[in-house]
C-alpha cells in the first residue's frame, strides 16, 4: 500500500504499480464512489468489451412465466 498526497488543487497521483496493474491510460474516465470514510475510484470500461460475456448462459427456469406481463 502506497501513501498519496492531495495537492492544493485536490489532485492525487495514482501510484505507478496500480496504473500498470489496472491498465489505466492518461485521459481515461473514472467514477469516484464515497464509501464511509473512503473514496473508491472505479474505471469506466467500454461497453463493447462486455460483448459475449453471457455467451452460453441458460436462461430457462430463471423467471416464472406467471410473472410476465405479456
N, CA, C, O and CB atoms as a CASP TS submission, in Angstrom:
PFRMAT TS
TARGET T0000
AUTHOR 0000-0000-0000
METHOD Language model
MODEL 1
PARENT N/A
ATOM      1  N   UNK     1       0.850  -1.171   0.000  1.00  0.00           N
ATOM      2  CA  UNK     1       0.000   0.000   0.000  1.00  0.00           C
ATOM      3  C   UNK     1       0.895   1.234   0.000  1.00  0.00           C
ATOM      4  O   UNK     1       1.818   1.346   0.807  1.00  0.00           O
ATOM      5  CB  UNK     1      -0.967  -0.002   1.222  1.00  0.00           C
ATOM      6  N   UNK     2       0.614   2.141  -0.901  1.00  0.00           N
ATOM      7  CA  UNK     2       1.389   3.370  -1.003  1.00  0.00           C
ATOM      8  C   UNK     2       0.570   4.552  -0.496  1.00  0.00           C
ATOM      9  O   UNK     2      -0.650   4.594  -0.653  1.00  0.00           O
ATOM     10  CB  UNK     2       1.837   3.610  -2.455  1.00  0.00           C
ATOM     11  N   UNK     3       1.259   5.503   0.110  1.00  0.00           N
ATOM     12  CA  UNK     3       0.611   6.717   0.590  1.00  0.00           C
ATOM     13  C   UNK     3       0.624   7.749  -0.529  1.00  0.00           C
ATOM     14  O   UNK     3       1.631   7.916  -1.217  1.00  0.00           O
ATOM     15  CB  UNK     3       1.315   7.267   1.865  1.00  0.00           C
ATOM     16  N   UNK     4      -0.494   8.439  -0.707  1.00  0.00           N
ATOM     17  CA  UNK     4      -0.563   9.507  -1.706  1.00  0.00           C
ATOM     18  C   UNK     4      -0.871  10.817  -0.987  1.00  0.00           C
ATOM     19  O   UNK     4      -1.368  10.818   0.139  1.00  0.00           O
ATOM     20  CB  UNK     4      -1.646   9.197  -2.800  1.00  0.00           C
ATOM     21  N   UNK     5      -0.571  11.922  -1.646  1.00  0.00           N
ATOM     22  CA  UNK     5      -0.798  13.243  -1.076  1.00  0.00           C
ATOM     23  C   UNK     5      -1.775  14.001  -1.954  1.00  0.00           C
ATOM     24  O   UNK     5      -1.688  13.949  -3.181  1.00  0.00           O
ATOM     25  CB  UNK     5       0.530  14.025  -0.930  1.00  0.00           C
ATOM     26  N   UNK     6      -2.696  14.700  -1.331  1.00  0.00           N
ATOM     27  CA  UNK     6      -3.648  15.535  -2.065  1.00  0.00           C
ATOM     28  C   UNK     6      -3.000  16.890  -2.290  1.00  0.00           C
ATOM     29  O   UNK     6      -2.525  17.517  -1.343  1.00  0.00           O
ATOM     30  CB  UNK     6      -5.009  15.678  -1.293  1.00  0.00           C
ATOM     31  N   UNK     7      -2.976  17.353  -3.550  1.00  0.00           N
ATOM     32  CA  UNK     7      -2.366  18.642  -3.870  1.00  0.00           C
ATOM     33  C   UNK     7      -3.294  19.786  -3.465  1.00  0.00           C
ATOM     34  O   UNK     7      -4.435  19.558  -3.063  1.00  0.00           O
ATOM     35  CB  UNK     7      -2.035  18.727  -5.374  1.00  0.00           C
ATOM     36  N   UNK     8      -2.798  21.007  -3.575  1.00  0.00           N
ATOM     37  CA  UNK     8      -3.606  22.178  -3.237  1.00  0.00           C
ATOM     38  C   UNK     8      -4.820  22.313  -4.164  1.00  0.00           C
ATOM     39  O   UNK     8      -5.785  23.001  -3.833  1.00  0.00           O
ATOM     40  CB  UNK     8      -2.750  23.446  -3.309  1.00  0.00           C
ATOM     41  N   UNK     9      -4.764  21.653  -5.327  1.00  0.00           N
ATOM     42  CA  UNK     9      -5.889  21.650  -6.273  1.00  0.00           C
ATOM     43  C   UNK     9      -6.746  20.396  -6.111  1.00  0.00           C
ATOM     44  O   UNK     9      -7.580  20.090  -6.963  1.00  0.00           O
ATOM     45  CB  UNK     9      -5.373  21.748  -7.719  1.00  0.00           C
ATOM     46  N   UNK    10      -6.529  19.664  -4.996  1.00  0.00           N
ATOM     47  CA  UNK    10      -7.251  18.429  -4.691  1.00  0.00           C
ATOM     48  C   UNK    10      -7.023  17.341  -5.736  1.00  0.00           C
ATOM     49  O   UNK    10      -7.925  16.552  -6.021  1.00  0.00           O
ATOM     50  CB  UNK    10      -8.729  18.714  -4.574  1.00  0.00           C
ATOM     51  N   UNK    11      -5.832  17.298  -6.300  1.00  0.00           N
ATOM     52  CA  UNK    11      -5.459  16.261  -7.247  1.00  0.00           C
ATOM     53  C   UNK    11      -4.599  15.222  -6.539  1.00  0.00           C
ATOM     54  O   UNK    11      -3.885  15.536  -5.587  1.00  0.00           O
ATOM     55  CB  UNK    11      -4.711  16.862  -8.462  1.00  0.00           C
ATOM     56  N   UNK    12      -4.676  13.984  -7.013  1.00  0.00           N
ATOM     57  CA  UNK    12      -3.837  12.913  -6.488  1.00  0.00           C
ATOM     58  C   UNK    12      -3.180  12.190  -7.656  1.00  0.00           C
ATOM     59  O   UNK    12      -3.686  12.211  -8.778  1.00  0.00           O
ATOM     60  CB  UNK    12      -4.667  11.924  -5.616  1.00  0.00           C
ATOM     61  N   UNK    13      -2.048  11.552  -7.382  1.00  0.00           N
ATOM     62  CA  UNK    13      -1.370  10.744  -8.390  1.00  0.00           C
ATOM     63  C   UNK    13      -1.595   9.284  -8.030  1.00  0.00           C
ATOM     64  O   UNK    13      -1.317   8.858  -6.909  1.00  0.00           O
ATOM     65  CB  UNK    13       0.165  11.085  -8.474  1.00  0.00           C
ATOM     66  N   UNK    14      -2.103   8.523  -8.992  1.00  0.00           N
ATOM     67  CA  UNK    14      -2.312   7.097  -8.787  1.00  0.00           C
ATOM     68  C   UNK    14      -0.943   6.427  -8.900  1.00  0.00           C
ATOM     69  O   UNK    14      -0.242   6.628  -9.892  1.00  0.00           O
ATOM     70  CB  UNK    14      -3.346   6.499  -9.828  1.00  0.00           C
ATOM     71  N   UNK    15      -0.553   5.635  -7.898  1.00  0.00           N
ATOM     72  CA  UNK    15       0.766   5.003  -7.933  1.00  0.00           C
ATOM     73  C   UNK    15       1.002   4.194  -9.209  1.00  0.00           C
ATOM     74  O   UNK    15       0.078   3.605  -9.769  1.00  0.00           O
ATOM     75  CB  UNK    15       0.934   4.105  -6.727  1.00  0.00           C
ATOM     76  N   UNK    16       2.264   4.179  -9.655  1.00  0.00           N
ATOM     77  CA  UNK    16       2.633   3.533 -10.915  1.00  0.00           C
ATOM     78  C   UNK    16       2.219   2.062 -10.962  1.00  0.00           C
ATOM     79  O   UNK    16       1.710   1.594 -11.981  1.00  0.00           O
ATOM     80  CB  UNK    16       4.129   3.648 -11.134  1.00  0.00           C
ATOM     81  N   UNK    17       2.433   1.334  -9.871  1.00  0.00           N
ATOM     82  CA  UNK    17       2.069  -0.088  -9.844  1.00  0.00           C
ATOM     83  C   UNK    17       0.566  -0.263 -10.072  1.00  0.00           C
ATOM     84  O   UNK    17       0.159  -1.148 -10.824  1.00  0.00           O
ATOM     85  CB  UNK    17       2.484  -0.729  -8.497  1.00  0.00           C
ATOM     86  N   UNK    18      -0.255   0.560  -9.439  1.00  0.00           N
ATOM     87  CA  UNK    18      -1.708   0.474  -9.616  1.00  0.00           C
ATOM     88  C   UNK    18      -2.090   0.821 -11.051  1.00  0.00           C
ATOM     89  O   UNK    18      -2.944   0.162 -11.644  1.00  0.00           O
ATOM     90  CB  UNK    18      -2.436   1.412  -8.628  1.00  0.00           C
ATOM     91  N   UNK    19      -1.461   1.852 -11.611  1.00  0.00           N
ATOM     92  CA  UNK    19      -1.746   2.220 -13.015  1.00  0.00           C
ATOM     93  C   UNK    19      -1.426   1.066 -13.949  1.00  0.00           C
ATOM     94  O   UNK    19      -2.183   0.772 -14.873  1.00  0.00           O
ATOM     95  CB  UNK    19      -0.937   3.470 -13.430  1.00  0.00           C
ATOM     96  N   UNK    20      -0.297   0.417 -13.700  1.00  0.00           N
ATOM     97  CA  UNK    20       0.120  -0.705 -14.546  1.00  0.00           C
ATOM     98  C   UNK    20      -0.802  -1.902 -14.365  1.00  0.00           C
ATOM     99  O   UNK    20      -1.276  -2.479 -15.344  1.00  0.00           O
ATOM    100  CB  UNK    20       1.564  -1.106 -14.232  1.00  0.00           C
ATOM    101  N   UNK    21      -1.055  -2.278 -13.112  1.00  0.00           N
ATOM    102  CA  UNK    21      -1.898  -3.443 -12.823  1.00  0.00           C
ATOM    103  C   UNK    21      -3.308  -3.287 -13.370  1.00  0.00           C
ATOM    104  O   UNK    21      -3.900  -4.255 -13.847  1.00  0.00           O
ATOM    105  CB  UNK    21      -1.959  -3.682 -11.329  1.00  0.00           C
ATOM    106  N   UNK    22      -3.854  -2.067 -13.304  1.00  0.00           N
ATOM    107  CA  UNK    22      -5.223  -1.814 -13.758  1.00  0.00           C
ATOM    108  C   UNK    22      -5.293  -1.363 -15.213  1.00  0.00           C
ATOM    109  O   UNK    22      -6.374  -1.110 -15.745  1.00  0.00           O
ATOM    110  CB  UNK    22      -5.869  -0.771 -12.878  1.00  0.00           C
ATOM    111  N   UNK    23      -4.123  -1.263 -15.852  1.00  0.00           N
ATOM    112  CA  UNK    23      -4.027  -0.842 -17.257  1.00  0.00           C
ATOM    113  C   UNK    23      -4.714   0.506 -17.482  1.00  0.00           C
ATOM    114  O   UNK    23      -5.477   0.673 -18.433  1.00  0.00           O
ATOM    115  CB  UNK    23      -4.650  -1.907 -18.177  1.00  0.00           C
ATOM    116  N   UNK    24      -4.434   1.464 -16.595  1.00  0.00           N
ATOM    117  CA  UNK    24      -5.010   2.803 -16.722  1.00  0.00           C
ATOM    118  C   UNK    24      -4.231   3.608 -17.754  1.00  0.00           C
ATOM    119  O   UNK    24      -3.016   3.455 -17.882  1.00  0.00           O
ATOM    120  CB  UNK    24      -5.014   3.532 -15.358  1.00  0.00           C
ATOM    121  N   UNK    25      -4.925   4.452 -18.477  1.00  0.00           N
ATOM    122  CA  UNK    25      -4.322   5.311 -19.503  1.00  0.00           C
ATOM    123  C   UNK    25      -4.622   6.763 -19.190  1.00  0.00           C
ATOM    124  O   UNK    25      -5.630   7.071 -18.553  1.00  0.00           O
ATOM    125  CB  UNK    25      -4.842   4.944 -20.915  1.00  0.00           C
ATOM    126  N   UNK    26      -3.758   7.649 -19.631  1.00  0.00           N
ATOM    127  CA  UNK    26      -3.979   9.082 -19.448  1.00  0.00           C
ATOM    128  C   UNK    26      -5.282   9.491 -20.133  1.00  0.00           C
ATOM    129  O   UNK    26      -5.537   9.086 -21.267  1.00  0.00           O
ATOM    130  CB  UNK    26      -2.783   9.902 -20.008  1.00  0.00           C
ATOM    131  N   UNK    27      -6.096  10.278 -19.464  1.00  0.00           N
ATOM    132  CA  UNK    27      -7.365  10.740 -20.019  1.00  0.00           C
ATOM    133  C   UNK    27      -8.519   9.781 -19.795  1.00  0.00           C
ATOM    134  O   UNK    27      -9.661  10.104 -20.119  1.00  0.00           O
ATOM    135  CB  UNK    27      -7.212  10.981 -21.474  1.00  0.00           C
ATOM    136  N   UNK    28      -8.241   8.613 -19.248  1.00  0.00           N
ATOM    137  CA  UNK    28      -9.306   7.635 -19.013  1.00  0.00           C
ATOM    138  C   UNK    28     -10.252   8.152 -17.933  1.00  0.00           C
ATOM    139  O   UNK    28      -9.810   8.778 -16.970  1.00  0.00           O
ATOM    140  CB  UNK    28      -8.712   6.260 -18.604  1.00  0.00           C
ATOM    141  N   UNK    29     -11.526   7.898 -18.084  1.00  0.00           N
ATOM    142  CA  UNK    29     -12.541   8.342 -17.136  1.00  0.00           C
ATOM    143  C   UNK    29     -12.701   7.324 -16.009  1.00  0.00           C
ATOM    144  O   UNK    29     -12.608   6.115 -16.217  1.00  0.00           O
ATOM    145  CB  UNK    29     -13.885   8.566 -17.850  1.00  0.00           C
ATOM    146  N   UNK    30     -12.945   7.852 -14.813  1.00  0.00           N
ATOM    147  CA  UNK    30     -13.198   7.017 -13.642  1.00  0.00           C
ATOM    148  C   UNK    30     -14.356   7.621 -12.875  1.00  0.00           C
ATOM    149  O   UNK    30     -14.680   8.798 -13.033  1.00  0.00           O
ATOM    150  CB  UNK    30     -11.931   6.893 -12.740  1.00  0.00           C
ATOM    151  N   UNK    31     -14.976   6.797 -12.038  1.00  0.00           N
ATOM    152  CA  UNK    31     -16.068   7.245 -11.177  1.00  0.00           C
ATOM    153  C   UNK    31     -15.556   7.202  -9.741  1.00  0.00           C
ATOM    154  O   UNK    31     -14.927   6.227  -9.330  1.00  0.00           O
ATOM    155  CB  UNK    31     -17.361   6.352 -11.358  1.00  0.00           C
ATOM    156  N   UNK    32     -15.829   8.266  -8.976  1.00  0.00           N
ATOM    157  CA  UNK    32     -15.464   8.319  -7.564  1.00  0.00           C
ATOM    158  C   UNK    32     -16.697   7.971  -6.737  1.00  0.00           C
ATOM    159  O   UNK    32     -17.719   8.651  -6.820  1.00  0.00           O
ATOM    160  CB  UNK    32     -14.902   9.728  -7.173  1.00  0.00           C
ATOM    161  N   UNK    33     -16.595   6.910  -5.943  1.00  0.00           N
ATOM    162  CA  UNK    33     -17.709   6.450  -5.122  1.00  0.00           C
ATOM    163  C   UNK    33     -17.316   6.598  -3.657  1.00  0.00           C
ATOM    164  O   UNK    33     -16.304   6.052  -3.216  1.00  0.00           O
ATOM    165  CB  UNK    33     -18.090   4.971  -5.457  1.00  0.00           C
ATOM    166  N   UNK    34     -18.131   7.344  -2.904  1.00  0.00           N
ATOM    167  CA  UNK    34     -17.879   7.524  -1.478  1.00  0.00           C
ATOM    168  C   UNK    34     -18.419   6.319  -0.717  1.00  0.00           C
ATOM    169  O   UNK    34     -19.564   5.911  -0.912  1.00  0.00           O
ATOM    170  CB  UNK    34     -18.524   8.838  -0.958  1.00  0.00           C
ATOM    171  N   UNK    35     -17.589   5.756   0.145  1.00  0.00           N
ATOM    172  CA  UNK    35     -17.992   4.622   0.985  1.00  0.00           C
ATOM    173  C   UNK    35     -17.490   4.897   2.392  1.00  0.00           C
ATOM    174  O   UNK    35     -16.321   4.665   2.702  1.00  0.00           O
ATOM    175  CB  UNK    35     -17.428   3.254   0.434  1.00  0.00           C
ATOM    176  N   UNK    36     -18.380   5.392   3.240  1.00  0.00           N
ATOM    177  CA  UNK    36     -17.976   5.719   4.607  1.00  0.00           C
ATOM    178  C   UNK    36     -16.918   6.801   4.610  1.00  0.00           C
ATOM    179  O   UNK    36     -17.148   7.906   4.119  1.00  0.00           O
ATOM    180  CB  UNK    36     -17.457   4.478   5.330  1.00  0.00           C
ATOM    181  N   UNK    37     -15.753   6.485   5.164  1.00  0.00           N
ATOM    182  CA  UNK    37     -14.646   7.443   5.215  1.00  0.00           C
ATOM    183  C   UNK    37     -13.640   7.237   4.095  1.00  0.00           C
ATOM    184  O   UNK    37     -12.498   7.684   4.205  1.00  0.00           O
ATOM    185  CB  UNK    37     -13.941   7.345   6.544  1.00  0.00           C
ATOM    186  N   UNK    38     -14.037   6.575   3.027  1.00  0.00           N
ATOM    187  CA  UNK    38     -13.104   6.323   1.928  1.00  0.00           C
ATOM    188  C   UNK    38     -13.732   6.678   0.586  1.00  0.00           C
ATOM    189  O   UNK    38     -14.942   6.874   0.469  1.00  0.00           O
ATOM    190  CB  UNK    38     -12.659   4.857   1.928  1.00  0.00           C
ATOM    191  N   UNK    39     -12.875   6.754  -0.413  1.00  0.00           N
ATOM    192  CA  UNK    39     -13.312   7.015  -1.788  1.00  0.00           C
ATOM    193  C   UNK    39     -12.780   5.881  -2.642  1.00  0.00           C
ATOM    194  O   UNK    39     -11.591   5.566  -2.595  1.00  0.00           O
ATOM    195  CB  UNK    39     -12.810   8.419  -2.314  1.00  0.00           C
ATOM    196  N   UNK    40     -13.656   5.271  -3.420  1.00  0.00           N
ATOM    197  CA  UNK    40     -13.254   4.198  -4.321  1.00  0.00           C
ATOM    198  C   UNK    40     -13.295   4.737  -5.745  1.00  0.00           C
ATOM    199  O   UNK    40     -14.314   5.274  -6.180  1.00  0.00           O
ATOM    200  CB  UNK    40     -14.177   2.943  -4.164  1.00  0.00           C
ATOM    201  N   UNK    41     -12.194   4.595  -6.467  1.00  0.00           N
ATOM    202  CA  UNK    41     -12.139   5.006  -7.865  1.00  0.00           C
ATOM    203  C   UNK    41     -12.360   3.780  -8.737  1.00  0.00           C
ATOM    204  O   UNK    41     -11.643   2.787  -8.613  1.00  0.00           O
ATOM    205  CB  UNK    41     -10.780   5.695  -8.201  1.00  0.00           C
ATOM    206  N   UNK    42     -13.345   3.848  -9.614  1.00  0.00           N
ATOM    207  CA  UNK    42     -13.687   2.722 -10.474  1.00  0.00           C
ATOM    208  C   UNK    42     -13.543   3.174 -11.921  1.00  0.00           C
ATOM    209  O   UNK    42     -14.164   4.149 -12.344  1.00  0.00           O
ATOM    210  CB  UNK    42     -15.135   2.197 -10.185  1.00  0.00           C
ATOM    211  N   UNK    43     -12.711   2.448 -12.678  1.00  0.00           N
ATOM    212  CA  UNK    43     -12.530   2.856 -14.076  1.00  0.00           C
ATOM    213  C   UNK    43     -13.763   2.489 -14.887  1.00  0.00           C
ATOM    214  O   UNK    43     -14.393   1.455 -14.662  1.00  0.00           O
ATOM    215  CB  UNK    43     -11.269   2.195 -14.685  1.00  0.00           C
ATOM    216  N   UNK    44     -14.087   3.345 -15.818  1.00  0.00           N
ATOM    217  CA  UNK    44     -15.237   3.135 -16.689  1.00  0.00           C
ATOM    218  C   UNK    44     -14.763   2.339 -17.894  1.00  0.00           C
ATOM    219  O   UNK    44     -13.899   2.786 -18.649  1.00  0.00           O
ATOM    220  CB  UNK    44     -15.891   4.495 -17.124  1.00  0.00           C
ATOM    221  N   UNK    45     -15.331   1.170 -18.063  1.00  0.00           N
ATOM    222  CA  UNK    45     -14.953   0.302 -19.175  1.00  0.00           C
ATOM    223  C   UNK    45     -15.827   0.590 -20.392  1.00  0.00           C
ATOM    224  O   UNK    45     -16.971   1.027 -20.262  1.00  0.00           O
ATOM    225  CB  UNK    45     -15.066  -1.181 -18.771  1.00  0.00           C
ATOM    226  N   UNK    46     -15.290   0.345 -21.534  1.00  0.00           N
ATOM    227  CA  UNK    46     -16.040   0.464 -22.781  1.00  0.00           C
ATOM    228  C   UNK    46     -17.057  -0.670 -22.824  1.00  0.00           C
ATOM    229  O   UNK    46     -16.693  -1.831 -22.634  1.00  0.00           O
ATOM    230  CB  UNK    46     -15.089   0.424 -24.031  1.00  0.00           C
ATOM    231  N   UNK    47     -18.313  -0.358 -23.068  1.00  0.00           N
ATOM    232  CA  UNK    47     -19.386  -1.356 -23.073  1.00  0.00           C
ATOM    233  C   UNK    47     -19.145  -2.433 -24.127  1.00  0.00           C
ATOM    234  O   UNK    47     -19.629  -3.556 -23.987  1.00  0.00           O
ATOM    235  CB  UNK    47     -20.736  -0.682 -23.318  1.00  0.00           C
ATOM    236  N   UNK    48     -18.404  -2.101 -25.178  1.00  0.00           N
ATOM    237  CA  UNK    48     -18.131  -3.084 -26.224  1.00  0.00           C
ATOM    238  C   UNK    48     -17.275  -4.240 -25.702  1.00  0.00           C
ATOM    239  O   UNK    48     -17.301  -5.331 -26.271  1.00  0.00           O
ATOM    240  CB  UNK    48     -17.434  -2.412 -27.406  1.00  0.00           C
ATOM    241  N   UNK    49     -16.508  -4.010 -24.613  1.00  0.00           N
ATOM    242  CA  UNK    49     -15.696  -5.078 -24.035  1.00  0.00           C
ATOM    243  C   UNK    49     -16.558  -6.149 -23.388  1.00  0.00           C
ATOM    244  O   UNK    49     -16.100  -7.275 -23.195  1.00  0.00           O
ATOM    245  CB  UNK    49     -14.726  -4.509 -23.014  1.00  0.00           C
ATOM    246  N   UNK    50     -17.800  -5.819 -23.048  1.00  0.00           N
ATOM    247  CA  UNK    50     -18.691  -6.763 -22.388  1.00  0.00           C
ATOM    248  C   UNK    50     -19.384  -7.698 -23.374  1.00  0.00           C
ATOM    249  O   UNK    50     -20.062  -8.638 -22.959  1.00  0.00           O
ATOM    250  CB  UNK    50     -19.724  -6.016 -21.585  1.00  0.00           C
ATOM    251  N   UNK    51     -19.222  -7.453 -24.664  1.00  0.00           N
ATOM    252  CA  UNK    51     -19.887  -8.281 -25.667  1.00  0.00           C
ATOM    253  C   UNK    51     -19.491  -9.746 -25.502  1.00  0.00           C
ATOM    254  O   UNK    51     -18.306 -10.073 -25.430  1.00  0.00           O
ATOM    255  CB  UNK    51     -19.543  -7.790 -27.086  1.00  0.00           C
ATOM    256  N   UNK    52     -20.480 -10.612 -25.444  1.00  0.00           N
ATOM    257  CA  UNK    52     -20.250 -12.043 -25.333  1.00  0.00           C
ATOM    258  C   UNK    52     -20.024 -12.532 -23.914  1.00  0.00           C
ATOM    259  O   UNK    52     -19.733 -13.710 -23.704  1.00  0.00           O
ATOM    260  CB  UNK    52     -19.088 -12.416 -26.161  1.00  0.00           C
ATOM    261  N   UNK    53     -20.151 -11.653 -22.945  1.00  0.00           N
ATOM    262  CA  UNK    53     -19.869 -12.020 -21.557  1.00  0.00           C
ATOM    263  C   UNK    53     -20.839 -13.089 -21.042  1.00  0.00           C
ATOM    264  O   UNK    53     -20.482 -13.873 -20.163  1.00  0.00           O
ATOM    265  CB  UNK    53     -19.938 -10.782 -20.664  1.00  0.00           C
ATOM    266  N   UNK    54     -22.046 -13.125 -21.575  1.00  0.00           N
ATOM    267  CA  UNK    54     -23.048 -14.088 -21.102  1.00  0.00           C
ATOM    268  C   UNK    54     -23.266 -15.222 -22.098  1.00  0.00           C
ATOM    269  O   UNK    54     -24.283 -15.912 -22.037  1.00  0.00           O
ATOM    270  CB  UNK    54     -24.371 -13.380 -20.834  1.00  0.00           C
ATOM    271  N   UNK    55     -22.334 -15.416 -23.000  1.00  0.00           N
ATOM    272  CA  UNK    55     -22.475 -16.456 -24.012  1.00  0.00           C
ATOM    273  C   UNK    55     -22.607 -17.820 -23.344  1.00  0.00           C
ATOM    274  O   UNK    55     -21.808 -18.175 -22.477  1.00  0.00           O
ATOM    275  CB  UNK    55     -21.274 -16.443 -24.979  1.00  0.00           C
ATOM    276  N   UNK    56     -23.612 -18.576 -23.749  1.00  0.00           N
ATOM    277  CA  UNK    56     -23.810 -19.918 -23.226  1.00  0.00           C
ATOM    278  C   UNK    56     -24.614 -19.994 -21.939  1.00  0.00           C
ATOM    279  O   UNK    56     -24.795 -21.082 -21.393  1.00  0.00           O
ATOM    280  CB  UNK    56     -22.503 -20.544 -23.005  1.00  0.00           C
ATOM    281  N   UNK    57     -25.096 -18.874 -21.446  1.00  0.00           N
ATOM    282  CA  UNK    57     -25.883 -18.871 -20.222  1.00  0.00           C
ATOM    283  C   UNK    57     -27.268 -19.442 -20.507  1.00  0.00           C
ATOM    284  O   UNK    57     -27.913 -19.052 -21.481  1.00  0.00           O
ATOM    285  CB  UNK    57     -25.987 -17.441 -19.636  1.00  0.00           C
ATOM    286  N   UNK    58     -27.726 -20.361 -19.664  1.00  0.00           N
ATOM    287  CA  UNK    58     -29.044 -20.961 -19.811  1.00  0.00           C
ATOM    288  C   UNK    58     -30.041 -20.130 -19.012  1.00  0.00           C
ATOM    289  O   UNK    58     -29.939 -20.055 -17.787  1.00  0.00           O
ATOM    290  CB  UNK    58     -29.045 -22.451 -19.340  1.00  0.00           C
ATOM    291  N   UNK    59     -30.991 -19.513 -19.679  1.00  0.00           N
ATOM    292  CA  UNK    59     -31.966 -18.644 -19.031  1.00  0.00           C
ATOM    293  C   UNK    59     -33.228 -19.387 -18.597  1.00  0.00           C
ATOM    294  O   UNK    59     -34.106 -18.791 -17.974  1.00  0.00           O
ATOM    295  CB  UNK    59     -32.337 -17.520 -19.958  1.00  0.00           C
ATOM    296  N   UNK    60     -33.331 -20.669 -18.915  1.00  0.00           N
ATOM    297  CA  UNK    60     -34.518 -21.430 -18.541  1.00  0.00           C
ATOM    298  C   UNK    60     -34.639 -21.543 -17.040  1.00  0.00           C
ATOM    299  O   UNK    60     -33.652 -21.797 -16.349  1.00  0.00           O
ATOM    300  CB  UNK    60     -34.486 -22.814 -19.164  1.00  0.00           C
ATOM    301  N   UNK    61     -35.842 -21.356 -16.532  1.00  0.00           N
ATOM    302  CA  UNK    61     -36.097 -21.527 -15.119  1.00  0.00           C
ATOM    303  C   UNK    61     -35.698 -20.345 -14.245  1.00  0.00           C
ATOM    304  O   UNK    61     -35.828 -20.415 -13.023  1.00  0.00           O
ATOM    305  CB  UNK    61     -35.397 -22.722 -14.653  1.00  0.00           C
ATOM    306  N   UNK    62     -35.217 -19.269 -14.841  1.00  0.00           N
ATOM    307  CA  UNK    62     -34.826 -18.110 -14.047  1.00  0.00           C
ATOM    308  C   UNK    62     -36.008 -17.238 -13.667  1.00  0.00           C
ATOM    309  O   UNK    62     -35.931 -16.475 -12.703  1.00  0.00           O
ATOM    310  CB  UNK    62     -33.817 -17.290 -14.799  1.00  0.00           C
ATOM    311  N   UNK    63     -37.088 -17.339 -14.404  1.00  0.00           N
ATOM    312  CA  UNK    63     -38.238 -16.477 -14.159  1.00  0.00           C
ATOM    313  C   UNK    63     -39.518 -17.277 -14.362  1.00  0.00           C
ATOM    314  O   UNK    63     -39.657 -18.008 -15.343  1.00  0.00           O
ATOM    315  CB  UNK    63     -38.210 -15.235 -15.089  1.00  0.00           C
ATOM    316  N   UNK    64     -40.423 -17.135 -13.452  1.00  0.00           N
ATOM    317  CA  UNK    64     -41.706 -17.812 -13.555  1.00  0.00           C
ATOM    318  C   UNK    64     -42.510 -17.190 -14.686  1.00  0.00           C
ATOM    319  O   UNK    64     -42.604 -15.966 -14.775  1.00  0.00           O
ATOM    320  CB  UNK    64     -42.484 -17.736 -12.219  1.00  0.00           C
ATOM    321  N   UNK    65     -43.082 -18.004 -15.539  1.00  0.00           N
ATOM    322  CA  UNK    65     -43.874 -17.482 -16.663  1.00  0.00           C
ATOM    323  C   UNK    65     -45.088 -16.689 -16.199  1.00  0.00           C
ATOM    324  O   UNK    65     -45.563 -15.820 -16.931  1.00  0.00           O
ATOM    325  CB  UNK    65     -44.328 -18.623 -17.557  1.00  0.00           C
ATOM    326  N   UNK    66     -45.604 -16.964 -15.002  1.00  0.00           N
ATOM    327  CA  UNK    66     -46.762 -16.233 -14.491  1.00  0.00           C
ATOM    328  C   UNK    66     -46.421 -14.782 -14.128  1.00  0.00           C
ATOM    329  O   UNK    66     -47.327 -13.958 -14.000  1.00  0.00           O
ATOM    330  CB  UNK    66     -47.326 -16.949 -13.272  1.00  0.00           C
ATOM    331  N   UNK    67     -45.144 -14.455 -13.961  1.00  0.00           N
ATOM    332  CA  UNK    67     -44.724 -13.098 -13.611  1.00  0.00           C
ATOM    333  C   UNK    67     -44.660 -12.175 -14.822  1.00  0.00           C
ATOM    334  O   UNK    67     -44.526 -10.961 -14.670  1.00  0.00           O
ATOM    335  CB  UNK    67     -43.374 -13.135 -12.934  1.00  0.00           C
ATOM    336  N   UNK    68     -44.754 -12.725 -15.986  1.00  0.00           N
ATOM    337  CA  UNK    68     -44.638 -11.921 -17.202  1.00  0.00           C
ATOM    338  C   UNK    68     -45.910 -11.139 -17.449  1.00  0.00           C
ATOM    339  O   UNK    68     -47.007 -11.584 -17.109  1.00  0.00           O
ATOM    340  CB  UNK    68     -44.322 -12.805 -18.407  1.00  0.00           C
ATOM    341  N   UNK    69     -45.753  -9.981 -18.039  1.00  0.00           N
ATOM    342  CA  UNK    69     -46.884  -9.096 -18.301  1.00  0.00           C
ATOM    343  C   UNK    69     -47.422  -9.208 -19.715  1.00  0.00           C
ATOM    344  O   UNK    69     -48.373  -8.510 -20.066  1.00  0.00           O
ATOM    345  CB  UNK    69     -46.489  -7.684 -18.037  1.00  0.00           C
ATOM    346  N   UNK    70     -46.837 -10.070 -20.535  1.00  0.00           N
ATOM    347  CA  UNK    70     -47.301 -10.143 -21.931  1.00  0.00           C
ATOM    348  C   UNK    70     -48.377 -11.155 -22.147  1.00  0.00           C
ATOM    349  O   UNK    70     -48.855 -11.317 -23.270  1.00  0.00           O
ATOM    350  CB  UNK    70     -46.170 -10.454 -22.835  1.00  0.00           C
TER
END
